[in-house]
Amino acid sequence: MDYSKMGAARPHKGVPRHTEKGQDRAVGQKGRPSKADLLARMKKAAARKEG
């Protein structure tokens, strides 16, 4: 059975497995923009594309 095809979320994808001692492993996962910020950015891009 191929468990990689099951669609389970991988929280640390693309993050180095070995880090400095005491360093936060999930540092790249933090700081994501909020949903409102994403929607505003998408609306701005759509308005720019229309004309």
Order of alpha helices (4+ residues) and beta strands (2+ residues): alpha
